[in-house]
């Protein structure tokens, strides 16, 4: 009995000593500052810990760690003095963070896969500051750069250089507003000097080239064609005072003197990019794996026992896979989307359409159109008020102008034939251009600049032609006034006209104006002018045309385009699949995607489609369609920033939801300083669909779970077809041969309902 008591006391004493020793060891571990080596401890797969690690090359990482990679918030310090503090995703700088260089330069903003990508601010060591959008380490999108020299550029960027619309302010007070290309003034723009002199016109590679006006503060004006070498330069001087005043001034002075100090700053170079500092985690994992194997052999040879903190790889579950002793968790297909890189497409090397050069059958018509537009838009008019009188919409409200080849008091001499020019409802369309934020000088130079218009294709069944301006901003469509006149004999004899799109536009113009004025985000076609060219002589030919917005005016390549009506009869492309390229317009039965919009954008989209369809239904319009074009982006990280919402507020998303980088929501919008709006430059996700059968009854296929990040462009087009007698006859005839619900020609009310039902299946909320 006494032996048992003695053994028990000895055991208790030994246990107390071991507990005290363990406690002292624990205190020493947690109170002393220590840096744990990467392979000093094992973590459970998927477990996130706050940890401090010394990496093989002497770098130090402090922060959240998961599956042998930085994941979450963390700080990485390189031995050369570079440092990153911010968010990580699977070993890559992704999310919001700050990168510092040893020189003192910093970048603070959004990252994606180690690249500066999204909204961010770079502050250089010499005082340069850029604040704006980035894509893959390049300044791209909208941004403002303040240079250490005192100059400042604010506008659009592409691959690190000013490109698009922008404003450059020099330290001496001179400034340029207009188009840029590859870091130089190129396109249409205005240069204003601090002394009040001003040049408006075309530029090429940093210098005036082509049509342009030079104006002095006293009102004197020089209008002509500009070239740097002076060979083809010629123009006319219009003095502000006496007409007999002589001009003692050489236009070459602009090149030699006025632009001498107009140097564009390039900014400082970044010594090394954050993406170049990314560690090679796979190589480190191999070294850690070899080290663990050696230690396991050493431990086994010494017959050491291991605690439960050492996990045997053989115990990994079925959802795990083993690669060189590193446990990697496989993605669960039920909880993750399949995100694909963009498909490969045939490259279109040149712009669509045929340039209308001398010798083209429509060359004279193009010259007449350009002369007329220059006259109409450049002519001084009353101050534009948004409150228009009913008389402004009167179809008789039109202005005729004669354009003799030798010129007149109000028109310049020209090389085309004698013609007359007519403006329909000029005050209404001038006001519409103001509503749509169209600058008069930009509008005139886009259509009437040096570059020729492009004819898109030969006319179809309607016999109408389409033209594009060289900068792709505006589309010009010829129109017919009246195509059919019919007489219906009944109790009362009456004549019934088929109203063409020209007459429909004139008829609905008051309602159209009120609609687009009330709803800024309207998706219906934007009209900018309605005109007529009448050739004199024996032919007396009249050509009417309307100028409207081109939906696909963007620096993005449009990879796919669809024209969707919600009907199925005849709604498929006539081209075989092998001949389909990015310029092919596909139709309803060709559609193999649905588009997922962020919650607030989806709500705004639904509201606006309802408003626009109500308007078109009230105007008895049918046969319109939703034209969609989209650009496939590369695979994006699920840890980017939120998409901007219609109200400017962020919509809270779950952490697992895929998000798009802010940086790519850029490029050439209708409003030059607006980046994303409904139907323009809209980030979204396109989900691949598959139709179960070839039946026309299934317009929208079944979702496959395969997603692509896309930039969307869309709008409602062909809004000038009313439900006239020919459409009623077409409906009656086709209804006897086909399912009445499958044909396009139906009553406007039925058409509106079918269109909405279909579109709200194609566009869904991204959950």
C-alpha positions in Angstrom: 0.0 0.0 0.0 2.8 2.4 1.0 4.6 1.5 -2.3 1.5 2.4 -4.3 1.2 5.8 -2.5 4.8 6.6 -3.1 4.6 5.8 -6.8 1.5 8.0 -7.1 3.1 11.0 -5.5 6.2 10.6 -7.7 4.0 10.5 -10.8 2.1 13.6 -9.7 5.3 15.5 -9.0 6.7 14.5 -12.4 3.5 15.6 -14.2 3.6 19.0 -12.4 7.2 19.6 -13.4 6.4 18.7 -17.1 3.4 21.1 -17.1 5.5 23.9 -15.6 8.2 23.3 -18.3 5.6 23.3 -21.1 4.1 26.5 -19.8 7.5 28.2 -19.7 8.2 27.1 -23.2 4.8 28.4 -24.5 5.4 31.8 -22.8 8.8 32.0 -24.4 7.4 31.2 -27.9 4.6 33.8 -27.8 6.4 36.6 -26.0 9.7 36.5 -28.0 9.6 38.0 -31.5 10.3 35.2 -33.9 10.2 34.7 -37.7 9.0 31.2 -38.6 10.5 29.6 -41.7 8.1 28.5 -44.4 8.4 24.8 -43.7 8.6 25.0 -39.9 4.9 24.2 -39.5 2.2 22.4 -41.4 -1.3 23.9 -42.0 -4.5 22.1 -42.7 -5.5 22.5 -46.4 -8.0 25.4 -46.7 -7.1 26.8 -43.3 -6.3 30.6 -43.2 -3.8 31.7 -40.5 -2.1 35.0 -39.6 1.6 34.1 -39.9 5.0 35.6 -40.4 7.4 33.9 -42.8 11.0 34.2 -43.8 11.2 33.2 -47.5 14.2 31.5 -49.2 15.8 34.7 -50.7 15.5 36.7 -47.5 12.1 38.3 -48.3 9.6 38.5 -45.4 5.8 38.0 -45.6 3.5 38.9 -42.7 -0.2 38.3 -42.9 -2.9 35.8 -43.8 -1.7 32.4 -45.3 -3.6 29.6 -46.8 -2.4 26.4 -48.7 1.2 27.6 -48.6 0.3 30.9 -50.3 -0.5 34.4 -49.2 -4.3 34.7 -49.2 -6.1 37.6 -47.6 -4.5 40.7 -46.1 -0.7 40.7 -46.0 2.5 42.6 -46.2 5.5 41.5 -48.4 8.9 43.1 -48.0 11.6 42.4 -50.6 15.3 42.5 -49.8 15.8 45.4 -52.3 13.4 47.6 -50.4 10.2 47.2 -52.4 7.1 46.6 -50.3 3.5 45.6 -50.9 0.8 46.0 -48.3 -2.7 44.9 -49.2 -4.9 42.1 -50.4 -3.7 38.7 -51.8 -5.5 36.0 -53.7 -3.8 32.6 -54.0 -0.3 34.0 -53.9 -1.0 37.0 -56.1 -1.4 40.6 -55.3 -5.2 41.0 -56.1 -7.6 43.5 -54.7 -6.7 46.8 -53.1 -3.2 47.5 -51.9 -0.1 49.8 -51.9 3.2 49.1 -53.6 6.3 51.2 -52.6 9.6 51.5 -54.4 13.0 52.2 -52.7 13.1 55.5 -54.6 10.0 56.8 -52.7 7.6 56.2 -55.6 4.3 54.6 -54.7 1.2 53.1 -56.3 -2.0 52.8 -54.3 -5.1 51.3 -55.8 -6.3 48.1 -57.3 -4.3 45.1 -58.4 -5.1 42.0 -60.4 -2.8 38.9 -60.5 0.2 41.1 -59.5 -0.5 43.8 -62.1 -1.6 47.4 -61.5 -5.1 47.0 -62.8 -8.2 49.0 -61.9 -8.4 52.4 -60.3 -5.2 53.6 -58.8 -2.8 56.5 -58.1 0.9 56.5 -58.9 3.1 59.1 -57.2 6.6 59.3 -58.7 9.8 60.2 -56.9 10.2 63.3 -59.1 6.6 64.6 -58.3 4.7 63.1 -61.2 1.2 61.9 -60.2 -1.3 59.9 -62.2 -4.7 59.1 -60.9 -7.1 57.0 -62.9 -7.6 53.6 -64.6 -4.9 51.0 -65.3 -4.9 47.7 -67.3 -2.0 45.3 -66.9 0.4 47.9 -65.6 -0.5 50.4 -68.4 -2.4 53.6 -67.9 -5.6 52.8 -69.8 -9.0 54.3 -69.7 -9.7 57.7 -68.1 -7.1 59.4 -65.9 -5.3 62.6 -65.0 -1.5 63.0 -65.0 0.1 66.0 -63.3 3.7 66.2 -64.5 6.6 67.6 -62.4 7.2 70.2 -65.1 3.8 71.8 -64.3 1.9 70.4 -67.3 -1.2 68.3 -66.9 -3.2 65.9 -69.1 -6.7 64.7 -68.3 -8.6 62.3 -70.6 -8.3 58.9 -72.2 -5.3 56.7 -72.2 -4.3 53.6 -74.1 -1.3 51.4 -73.3 0.3 54.1 -71.2 -0.1 57.0 -73.7 -2.8 59.7 -74.3 -5.2 58.1 -76.8 -8.8 59.2 -77.4 -10.4 62.4 -76.1 -8.2 64.5 -73.8 -7.1 67.9 -72.6 -3.5 68.9 -72.2 -2.6 72.0 -70.2 0.9 73.5 -70.4 2.6 75.4 -67.6 2.6 78.5 -69.8 -1.2 78.6 -70.1 -1.6 77.1 -73.5 -4.0 74.1 -73.8 -5.3 71.6 -76.3 -8.7 69.9 -76.2 -9.4 67.1 -78.7 -8.4 63.7 -80.0 -5.1 61.9 -79.4 -3.3 58.9 -80.8 -0.2 57.2 -79.4 0.6 60.2 -77.2 0.3 62.9 -79.9 -2.4 65.3 -80.9 -4.2 63.4 -83.7 -7.7 63.8 -85.1 -10.0 66.7 -84.5 -9.0 69.2 -81.8 -8.6 72.8 -80.6 -5.4 74.5 -79.5 -5.8 77.7 -77.5 -2.7 79.8 -76.8 -2.4 82.0 -73.7 -2.3 85.1 -76.0 -5.9 84.3 -77.2 -5.0 82.8 -80.6 -6.9 79.6 -81.4 -6.7 76.8 -83.9 -9.7 74.5 -84.6 -9.4 71.6 -87.0 -7.6 68.4 -87.9 -4.3 67.3 -86.5 -1.8 64.6 -87.4 1.1 63.4 -85.3 1.2 66.5 -83.2 0.7 69.1 -85.9 -2.2 70.7 -87.8 -3.0 68.7 -90.9 -6.0 69.1 -93.2 -8.9 71.4 -92.8 -8.6 74.0 -90.0 -9.4 77.5 -88.8 -7.0 79.9 -87.1 -8.6 82.7 -85.2 -7.2 85.8 -83.5 -8.6 87.5 -80.4 -9.9 90.4 -82.6 -12.1 88.1 -84.6 -9.9 87.8 -87.7 -10.1 84.3 -89.2 -7.9 82.2 -91.5 -9.7 79.2 -93.0 -7.7 76.7 -95.1 -5.9 73.4 -95.6 -2.8 72.9 -93.4 0.4 71.0 -94.0 3.7 71.0 -92.0 5.9 71.3 -95.1 3.7 74.1 -96.6 3.5 72.5 -100.1 -0.3 72.0 -100.3 -1.2 74.7 -97.8 -3.8 77.2 -99.0 -6.6 79.2 -97.4 -8.6 82.4 -97.1 -8.1 85.2 -94.6 -11.2 86.9 -93.2 -10.3 90.2 -91.4 -12.3 91.4 -88.5 -12.1 95.0 -89.7 -11.9 96.4 -93.2 -12.3 93.9 -96.0 -9.3 95.5 -97.7 -7.0 94.8 -94.7 -3.9 92.9 -95.8 -2.6 89.8 -93.8 1.0 90.1 -92.9 1.2 86.6 -91.5 2.5 83.2 -92.7 0.6 80.1 -91.6 3.9 78.3 -91.3 4.5 80.5 -88.2 2.2 78.2 -86.3 4.5 75.3 -86.9 7.8 77.2 -86.5 6.9 79.5 -83.5 3.5 78.8 -81.9 4.0 75.1 -81.5 7.7 75.2 -80.7 7.1 74.9 -76.9 4.2 72.5 -77.2 6.2 69.5 -76.0 4.2 66.6 -74.5 5.7 65.2 -71.3 6.1 61.5 -71.1 6.5 61.2 -67.4 9.0 59.2 -65.4 9.7 55.5 -66.0 8.9 52.9 -63.4 12.1 51.1 -62.4 10.5 47.7 -61.9 6.9 46.6 -62.1 5.0 44.9 -59.2 4.2 42.0 -61.5 7.9 41.4 -62.0 8.4 41.1 -58.3 5.9 38.2 -57.9 7.6 35.2 -56.1 7.8 31.8 -57.8 5.6 30.0 -55.4 5.7 26.7 -57.3 9.5 26.6 -57.1 9.4 27.3 -53.4 6.8 24.6 -53.0 9.2 22.1 -54.7 12.0 23.1 -52.3 9.7 22.8 -49.3 8.6 19.4 -50.5 12.2 18.1 -50.9 13.0 19.5 -47.4 10.0 17.8 -45.8 10.9 14.5 -47.5 14.5 14.7 -46.1 13.2 15.6 -42.6 10.7 12.7 -42.7 13.6 10.3 -43.6 15.8 11.7 -40.9 13.0 11.4 -38.3 12.1 7.9 -39.2 15.8 6.8 -39.1 15.9 8.2 -35.5 12.7 6.3 -34.6 11.1 9.6 -33.4 7.3 9.6 -32.7 5.2 12.4 -34.2 2.2 14.2 -32.7 -1.1 14.8 -34.4 0.1 18.1 -35.9 1.9 16.1 -38.7 -0.6 15.1 -41.3 -0.1 12.0 -43.3 -0.8 12.7 -47.0 -2.4 9.3 -47.4 -5.2 10.5 -45.1 -6.3 13.2 -47.6 -9.9 13.0 -48.6 -11.2 12.2 -52.1 -11.5 15.9 -52.8 -7.8 16.4 -52.5 -5.0 15.5 -54.8 -1.3 14.9 -54.0 1.5 16.6 -55.9 5.0 16.2 -54.4 3.6 15.9 -50.9 1.8 19.2 -51.2 -2.0 18.8 -50.6 -3.9 20.8 -53.1 -7.7 21.1 -52.8 -9.6 20.5 -56.0 -12.3 23.0 -56.8 -15.8 21.7 -56.2 -17.7 22.0 -59.5 -20.9 22.5 -57.6 -19.7 25.7 -55.9 -17.6 27.3 -58.6 -18.1 28.7 -62.1 -16.2 27.6 -65.1 -14.4 30.7 -66.3 -13.0 30.6 -69.8 -10.5 32.6 -71.7 -12.0 34.4 -74.6 -12.6 32.4 -77.8 -10.4 32.8 -80.9 -11.9 34.8 -83.8 -10.9 35.7 -87.3 -9.1 39.0 -87.2 -10.6 41.8 -89.2 -7.6 43.9 -90.2 -9.4 46.8 -91.9 -12.4 48.9 -91.1 -15.8 47.9 -92.4 -17.1 49.3 -95.7 -15.6 50.8 -98.8 -14.1 54.3 -98.6 -16.0 56.7 -101.0 -13.1 58.1 -103.0 -13.1 60.0 -106.3 -14.6 57.8 -109.0 -17.1 56.2 -106.6 -20.6 56.5 -107.9 -21.7 58.3 -104.6 -18.6 60.6 -104.4 -20.5 63.7 -105.4 -23.4 62.8 -103.1 -20.8 62.6 -100.2 -19.4 66.0 -101.1 -22.8 67.5 -101.2 -23.7 66.0 -97.8 -20.5 67.3 -96.2 -20.9 70.8 -97.7 -24.5 70.9 -96.4 -23.6 69.7 -92.9 -20.8 72.2 -92.6 -23.2 74.9 -93.6 -26.0 73.8 -91.3 -24.0 73.2 -88.2 -21.6 76.1 -88.7 -24.4 78.6 -89.3 -25.0 80.8 -86.2 -28.3 80.0 -84.6 -30.4 81.1 -81.6 -29.5 80.2 -78.1 -30.7 76.6 -77.6 -33.5 76.2 -75.1 -34.8 72.7 -74.2 -38.3 74.0 -74.1 -39.3 74.0 -77.8 -42.5 75.5 -79.2 -44.8 73.2 -81.2 -44.0 75.2 -84.4 -40.4 73.8 -84.2 -41.8 70.4 -85.0 -44.0 71.5 -87.9 -43.0 69.4 -91.0 -43.1 72.7 -93.0 -40.3 73.9 -90.7 -37.4 73.5 -93.2 -34.7 75.6 -94.8 -33.6 75.4 -98.4 -30.1 76.5 -99.5 -28.7 76.7 -103.0 -25.1 75.5 -103.5 -23.9 76.6 -107.0 -20.4 75.3 -107.9 -19.1 78.9 -108.1 -20.2 79.7 -104.6 -22.6 82.3 -103.3 -23.0 84.9 -100.6 -23.7 82.2 -98.0 -22.0 79.1 -99.5 -18.4 78.4 -100.6 -17.3 77.4 -104.1 -17.0 73.6 -104.6 -16.1 70.9 -107.1 -19.4 69.0 -107.0 -22.5 69.6 -109.2 -25.1 72.2 -108.6 -27.5 71.1 -105.8 -30.0 72.3 -103.2 -29.8 71.5 -99.5 -32.7 71.1 -97.1 -32.7 71.0 -93.3 -35.8 69.5 -91.7 -36.8 70.9 -88.2 -33.3 72.4 -87.7 -34.0 73.8 -84.3 -35.2 70.4 -83.0 -32.2 68.5 -84.1 -29.8 71.2 -82.9 -31.5 70.8 -79.5 -31.3 67.0 -79.7 -27.5 67.3 -80.3 -27.3 69.4 -77.2 -29.3 66.8 -75.2 -27.0 64.0 -76.4 -23.9 66.1 -75.5 -22.7 66.3 -79.1 -20.2 69.1 -79.5 -20.9 71.0 -82.7 -17.3 71.3 -83.8 -16.6 67.6 -83.2 -19.8 66.7 -85.0 -18.9 68.8 -88.0 -15.3 67.5 -88.2 -16.3 63.9 -87.8 -18.6 64.1 -90.8 -16.9 66.8 -92.9 -13.2 66.3 -92.1 -10.5 65.1 -94.5 -11.4 61.5 -94.2 -13.9 60.0 -96.6 -17.1 58.3 -95.5 -17.4 54.6 -95.8 -20.2 52.8 -97.6 -21.1 49.7 -95.6 -22.7 47.5 -98.2 -24.9 47.4 -101.2 -28.5 48.2 -100.5 -30.8 45.4 -99.4 -34.5 45.0 -100.1 -35.3 48.6 -99.0 -32.8 50.1 -101.5 -31.3 52.3 -98.8 -27.6 52.9 -98.3 -25.6 53.1 -95.0 -22.5 55.2 -94.5 -20.1 55.5 -91.5 -17.8 58.4 -90.6 -14.2 57.5 -90.5 -14.0 57.8 -86.7 -17.0 55.4 -86.4 -19.1 57.9 -84.4 -22.0 58.5 -86.7 -24.0 56.4 -89.2 -25.8 58.0 -92.1 -28.8 56.2 -93.7 -30.6 57.2 -96.8 -34.4 57.3 -96.6 -37.4 57.2 -98.8 -40.3 59.6 -98.4 -43.2 57.4 -99.6 -43.0 54.0 -101.2 -46.6 52.9 -101.9 -49.9 54.6 -102.5 -53.0 52.4 -102.5 -56.7 53.1 -102.8 -59.2 51.0 -100.8 -62.7 50.9 -102.2 -65.5 50.5 -99.7 -68.5 52.4 -98.4 -66.2 55.5 -98.5 -63.5 55.7 -101.1 -60.2 56.7 -99.5 -56.5 56.8 -100.3 -54.1 55.0 -98.0 -50.4 55.7 -97.9 -47.6 53.5 -96.7 -45.6 55.9 -94.6 -41.9 55.4 -95.0 -39.4 55.8 -92.2 -38.8 59.5 -93.2 -42.5 60.3 -92.7 -42.6 58.2 -89.5 -39.7 60.1 -88.0 -41.3 63.5 -88.9 -44.6 62.3 -87.4 -43.2 61.0 -84.1 -40.6 63.7 -83.6 -42.4 65.6 -80.9 -43.0 62.4 -78.8 -39.5 61.2 -79.5 -38.0 64.5 -78.3 -40.0 64.4 -75.1 -39.0 60.7 -74.5 -35.3 61.2 -74.9 -35.4 64.4 -72.9 -37.2 62.6 -70.0 -35.0 59.5 -69.9 -31.3 60.1 -70.2 -30.6 56.3 -70.3 -32.9 55.6 -73.2 -31.9 52.8 -75.4 -33.7 53.9 -78.6 -31.6 55.2 -81.5 -30.2 58.7 -81.2 -31.0 60.9 -84.1 -28.8 64.0 -84.8 -30.1 65.4 -88.1 -32.6 65.0 -91.0 -31.6 66.4 -94.4 -32.2 66.3 -98.1 -30.0 66.8 -101.2 -31.8 67.8 -104.4 -29.8 67.6 -107.6 -30.6 70.3 -110.1 -30.9 69.7 -113.8 -33.0 67.1 -115.7 -32.8 64.4 -113.0 -34.2 66.5 -110.1 -33.2 63.5 -107.9 -33.8 63.9 -104.1 -31.9 61.9 -101.5 -33.1 62.2 -97.9 -30.9 60.9 -95.1 -30.8 60.8 -91.3 -27.7 61.0 -89.1 -27.7 58.8 -86.1 -25.4 57.3 -83.4 -23.2 54.2 -84.2 -23.6 51.9 -81.2 -20.3 50.2 -81.8 -18.1 53.3 -81.7 -15.3 51.9 -79.4 -11.7 51.0 -79.2 -12.7 47.5 -78.2 -12.9 44.8 -80.9 -16.6 43.7 -81.2 -16.2 39.9 -81.3 -19.9 39.0 -81.7 -23.0 41.0 -82.7 -26.7 39.9 -82.5 -29.9 41.5 -83.9 -32.7 40.2 -81.6 -36.5 40.7 -82.1 -38.0 37.8 -80.2 -39.5 36.2 -83.3 -38.3 32.9 -84.8 -39.5 32.8 -88.4 -36.5 33.5 -90.7 -34.4 34.6 -87.7 -31.1 32.9 -88.4 -28.0 34.0 -90.3 -27.7 33.0 -93.9 -23.9 32.4 -93.5 -22.6 28.9 -92.7 -20.8 28.8 -89.3 -17.4 28.6 -91.0 -17.9 32.0 -92.7 -19.1 33.8 -89.6 -16.7 36.5 -88.5 -16.9 39.4 -86.0 -18.6 41.6 -88.6 -21.5 39.1 -89.1 -24.8 40.1 -87.5 -26.4 37.0 -86.1 -30.0 36.7 -85.2 -32.4 35.2 -82.6 -31.9 31.5 -83.5 -28.1 31.9 -83.6 -28.0 33.2 -80.0 -26.0 31.0 -77.7 -25.4 33.3 -74.7 -27.3 34.9 -71.9 -26.0 38.0 -70.3 -25.7 38.5 -66.5 -25.8 42.1 -65.2 -25.0 43.4 -61.8 -28.2 43.9 -59.7 -28.6 47.7 -59.9 -27.7 47.7 -63.6 -30.2 44.9 -64.3 -32.9 46.8 -62.5 -32.2 50.0 -64.5 -32.0 47.9 -67.7 -35.5 46.4 -67.1 -37.0 49.8 -66.2 -35.6 51.4 -69.4 -36.6 48.6 -71.7 -40.2 48.9 -70.3 -40.2 52.7 -70.8 -38.8 52.5 -74.4 -41.2 49.7 -75.4 -44.2 51.7 -73.9 -43.1 54.7 -76.0 -42.8 52.6 -79.2 -46.1 50.9 -78.6 -47.9 54.3 -78.2 -46.4 55.4 -81.5 -47.6 52.3 -83.2 -44.0 51.2 -84.0 -43.1 47.5 -84.5 -40.3 45.4 -86.1 -37.6 47.1 -84.0 -34.8 45.0 -82.5 -32.1 45.0 -79.8 -28.7 45.2 -81.4 -26.0 43.7 -79.1 -22.3 43.7 -79.6 -19.8 42.4 -77.1 -16.1 42.2 -76.6 -14.6 39.1 -74.8 -12.2 40.0 -72.1 -9.4 37.8 -70.8 -10.1 35.7 -67.7 -10.6 38.1 -64.8 -9.9 37.5 -61.1 -12.8 37.0 -58.7 -11.3 39.4 -56.3 -11.5 42.6 -58.4 -13.5 45.7 -57.5 -17.2 46.1 -57.8 -18.8 47.3 -61.1 -20.0 50.9 -60.8 -23.7 51.1 -60.3 -26.2 53.4 -62.1 -26.4 55.6 -59.0 -22.7 55.7 -58.3 -23.1 53.5 -55.2 -21.4 50.2 -54.7 -23.7 47.2 -54.7 -22.6 44.8 -52.0 -21.7 41.4 -53.5 -20.7 38.2 -51.8 -17.0 37.5 -51.6 -17.3 34.6 -54.0 -19.0 36.5 -56.7 -16.9 37.2 -59.8 -16.1 40.9 -60.1 -14.6 42.9 -62.9 -11.7 45.3 -62.7 -12.7 48.9 -62.9 -9.9 49.6 -65.3 -11.5 48.2 -68.4 -14.6 50.3 -68.2 -13.2 52.9 -70.5 -12.9 53.9 -74.1 -14.7 56.4 -76.3 -18.2 56.8 -74.9 -20.8 59.1 -76.4 -20.3 61.6 -73.6 -16.5 62.0 -73.7 -16.0 62.1 -70.0 -18.4 59.3 -69.1 -17.0 55.8 -68.9 -19.9 53.5 -68.4 -23.5 54.0 -69.0 -26.5 51.8 -69.8 -25.8 50.1 -73.2 -22.2 51.4 -73.5 -19.0 49.9 -72.2 -20.9 47.8 -69.7 -19.0 45.0 -67.9 -21.0 41.8 -67.7 -20.8 38.1 -67.7 -21.9 36.1 -70.7 -22.9 32.5 -70.0 -22.8 30.0 -72.8 -26.1 28.3 -73.6 -27.1 25.2 -75.6 -30.4 24.6 -77.3 -31.8 21.2 -76.7 -33.2 20.8 -80.1 -33.5 22.6 -83.5 -37.0 23.6 -82.7 -37.8 27.3 -83.3 -39.9 27.3 -80.1 -36.8 27.4 -77.9 -35.2 30.8 -78.6 -33.0 30.8 -75.4 -30.9 27.8 -74.8 -30.1 26.0 -71.5 -27.2 27.6 -69.4 -24.0 25.5 -69.4 -22.2 27.2 -66.5 -19.4 28.3 -68.8 -18.8 32.1 -68.3 -16.9 34.8 -70.1 -16.2 38.3 -68.9 -17.5 40.7 -71.6 -17.9 44.4 -72.4 -21.5 45.0 -73.7 -22.8 47.5 -76.2 -26.5 47.5 -77.0 -29.5 49.6 -78.1 -32.9 49.5 -79.7 -32.7 50.1 -83.5 -35.0 50.2 -86.5 -37.6 52.3 -84.6 -39.2 53.9 -87.7 -41.4 51.1 -88.9 -45.1 51.6 -88.0 -47.9 49.1 -88.4 -49.1 50.3 -91.7 -51.2 48.6 -94.4 -48.3 46.6 -95.9 -47.4 45.2 -92.5 -51.0 44.3 -91.8 -51.1 42.5 -95.2 -47.8 40.8 -94.4 -49.2 39.6 -91.1 -52.4 38.3 -92.7 -50.5 36.5 -95.5 -47.8 34.9 -93.3 -50.3 33.9 -90.6 -51.9 31.5 -93.0 -48.5 29.8 -93.7 -46.7 30.0 -90.3 -47.4 30.2 -86.6 -48.7 33.8 -86.1 -46.6 34.1 -83.0 -43.3 33.3 -84.8 -43.4 36.1 -87.4 -42.1 39.6 -87.0 -45.1 41.5 -88.5 -47.6 41.6 -85.6 -49.6 44.3 -83.9 -47.4 46.8 -81.9 -48.9 45.8 -78.6 -48.3 42.1 -79.2 -44.8 42.9 -80.6 -43.9 44.9 -77.5 -44.9 42.1 -75.1 -43.1 39.4 -77.1 -40.0 41.5 -77.4 -39.9 42.2 -73.6 -40.5 38.6 -72.6 -37.7 37.5 -74.8 -35.2 40.2 -73.8 -35.8 39.6 -70.1 -34.7 36.0 -70.7 -31.6 37.0 -72.5 -30.6 39.5 -69.8 -30.7 38.3 -66.3 -29.5 39.4 -62.9 -26.0 38.2 -61.9 -26.5 36.4 -58.6 
